[in-house]
Amino acid sequence: MSSIAILDDDKTCLNEIISMVERWPEASRRKWTIRSYTNEEALFSDAAKGGFSLYLLDVVLSGTNGIAFAKRLRAEDPDAVIIFISTSVEYAADSYDVNAFYYLLKPLSEEKLFSVLDNAAALVRGRKRSLFIKTADGTERLFFDEICYADLHARRARFVCKGRVVTGLQLTRSFQDEMAPLLSDGRFFRCGASLIVNLSEITLIQQESVVLTTGETIYVPVKSKHTLREAWADYWLNGGNMQ
């Protein structure tokens, strides 16, 4: 499922932006998740766990400025789609330093905001999401659409992809935290404590297992079968578009 993070340390302005985004037709049509923040560190903490599809950032913040904060976000999430909101054009040129998608001026108009969000959403849908995995041989980039499933193997996260298997270094945090980037994407579903399956790669759900597009059969916990079947159905009812 796609998600938007909104950051503004002025609660009145923040609430106005939230209300406008909630009225954005795409938000309800594709069930976007909207999260709001008045503190950049709280947003950064959540972004580090899995990231967001879009970021709406106020430029002038009490603790820092939105441009500097966006640089931190960009380092954590190279694919982030960042939209700045400001009362001044003062920092517009600086926004290019972080490859911002757009620089909006307050007061916002719904028509302009919706237009920018529509274009940003189209970019998100067309962009191939990925994550970087540290392995014994270095760092490998995995695209979400090549991952069939991920599991826990000898205290290491193992990613079974189309044509290759990538095993990370020994985990220093929980498997769930390690899988947060995948779980922030609606294509991936958690089955039990140590298995994440790509719903788009499932062709058949059996009594105790699922069959993947690669022909491989993997076993899933019996307790997860019902919720997995529901998630799989929802995925295709949404047209296979829950990124």
N, C-alpha and C positions, 0 to 999 in steps of 0.2 A: 504494500500500500504506500502511495506517495505521501509525503509529509512536508509541512512548512513550519519553520521556526521564525518567530517574530520577536525582535529585540528592540525595546525602547524603554529608557529608564523613567520616562514621564508616563505615569499610569493612565492619565486621561488620554494622551495621544495613543498609547498602546491599545486601550479599549476601543478607540475609534477605528484603528487599523484592523483589529480583530473582527469587529462588526462588518467592516467592508469585505474582508476576505471571506467571512462566512456567507456573505451574499453573492460571492463570485460563483456563477453557475457551475463551473468545472469542479468546485470544491464538493458540492453535494452529488453531482453526477458521477464522479469517480471516487467518492468517499475519501477525500484527502484528510489526513490527520493534521490538526492545527495545534501547535504548542507555542505558548507565549512566555516571555522572560523580561524582567526588569534588570537583571544582573547578567553581565556577559560571562562570568565564571560558571554560573549554573548552566548556561547554554553550552559553553565549551565542554563541560563535563558530560552532558548528554550527547553532544555531537561526537565526542571521542568514543562513546559506546556503540555508535552505529551510524551517525550522520543523518542528515535530512536531505530531502530532494531539493528544496528551495530555502533560501535564507532571506528574510526581509530585515535589514539592519539599519537602525538609526545611526547617523554619522557622529553626532555630538553626544557623547556619553559622559557620565560623571567621573568614572574611573579611568577612562581612556578615550580614544576616538574609534569610530567604527572601522576606519581604514586599517589601523594597526591591529584591531581585533580580527578583521577579515584575513589578514596575513597569517595569523595563527590558525584560523580555520582552514585556509587554503593548504597549509602545511599538513594538517591532519586529514583533510578531505580534498584531494586534488581536483575532483570532479564537481565540487560544490557549485551550485548556481546561485550567485549572490546578487541581490538587488538592494541598493542603498536608498534611504529616504532621508531627506534633509530639508531644512528651511533655507539653506544657502547653497550657491553654486561653488563656494570656496574650495571644497574638496573634490569637485567633479573630476578634475584632471588626475588627481591622486588615485581615483577609483580604477584607472586603467592599470595601475601597478599590480592589482590583485585580479585582473581580468574580470571585472564586475560585468554582469549581464546588462544592468541598467542603473541609472541614477535618477530617482524620482524626487521632485520638489514638493514640499508641503505648501499650502494645503492640498491634499490629494483629492482628485476627482475619481469617482467610481469608473467612469468610462476609460480614463487613462490607465488606472491601476489594473482593471480587468484586461485591457489590451496587452499590457506588459506581462501579466500573469499567464495569459493564454499562450503568448509566444514562448515564455519560459517553460511552461508545462509541455509544449510541443518539443522543446529541446530535451527535457528530461525523458520523455517517452522514447525519443530517438537515440538517446545516449546509452552506450553500453557501460553499465556499472561494473566496477571491479574492486578487488582488494589485493593487498600485497602480503605475501606470506614469507616469513623468514624460515629457511630450511638449512640443512647441514651444508648445502652447496651454495648458499647465497639467498637472494630474495627473488621470489617469483610472483608475477602478476597473474591473477586468475580473474577471468571475466565471469560474472554471475551466470550468464546463459550457457557456459560450458560446464558448470558444476552440476553433476547429477545428484550427489548427496555428500554429506560430510559426517564423520563419526569420530569417536574417541578410540584411539588405538595405541596401547602402551603409553598412556598419559601424553599422547601427542594428537593434535588435530590432523585428521587425514581427509583430504578432499579428493573424491573420486570424480574425475572429469571425463569428458568424451575423448578418449584416446590417451589419457595419462592419469597417473595418481600422484598427488603432491602431499607430502607429509611434513608438517611443521616441526619446529623445535619443541622440546618438552614444555608443557604449559606452566606458566607462572601465575595464572588466574583461572577462574572456573571456565568450564567448557561453554556455558551459557554466555559468559562475558566475551569469550573468544568469538562466538558465533553471532554476536550482536549485529555486525554489519549485514549478514545474511538475513537475520530475522527482522531487520527493518524493511526488508523487501518482501512484498506480498506473495512472491513465488515460492518462498521457503517456509516449511512447516516443521516444527519440532515434534519428534516422536519419542517420548520418554526422555531420559536424562542425557543420552549421548548419541542421538541421531537426528540429523537435519536433512529433509528430503526436498528436492526441487519439484514442486507440484506439476510443472510443465513437462517434466520428464517421465511422469507416471503414465503407463498405458493401461494398467489393470491392477485393481486392489483385490487380493485374495483373502482367505481366512486369516492367515498369519504372515502374509508377505505382500509385497508389491512388485510388479514387473515394470522395468524401465524401458525407455525407447532403445537403449543399447542391447536389450535382451537379457540383461542381468536381473536376477531375482534377489531381493534383499528382504530379510525378516524384520518385522516391526513388532513392538510390544502389543499384545492383545488389547490392553487398556487404551491404546492410542488409535485403534482401528476405526472406531466410530467417528471420532473428531477428525481424523485424517480424511475419511470419506466425505465428511461435510465440507472440510476446507477445500478438497479437490473439486467438489461440485461447485462451490462458490467461485472458485478460481475460473472455471470455464463458463459459469453463468455470467461472469463479468467480462467475458470475451477474451479471457487469457491475458488481461491487462490489469494487474494489481501491483505494478512496480511502485 
